[in-house]
Amino acid sequence: MQHNLPAWLIWAFVHLLFLIGFRNRYVTLFQWAWSYLTFEREACLVSYEDEEALRSQASRAHS
């Protein structure tokens, strides 16, 4: 795991750099640290039904 640490830190630093604003960077860093320390990893699942619902909402909004 130790040989992966520099790559992980570089990845985190680069992704934080691309966030706009200090507050967004701070909040994201805090969320990442909290998730890592508490092992509370959230899963984000995008399913086919969600995509269809979004398309139908978008088409109704443009009509």
Secondary structure by P-SEA (a helix, b strand, c coil): cccaaaaaaaaaaaaaaacccaaaaaaaaaaaaaaaaacbbbbbbbcaaaaaaaaaaaaaaac
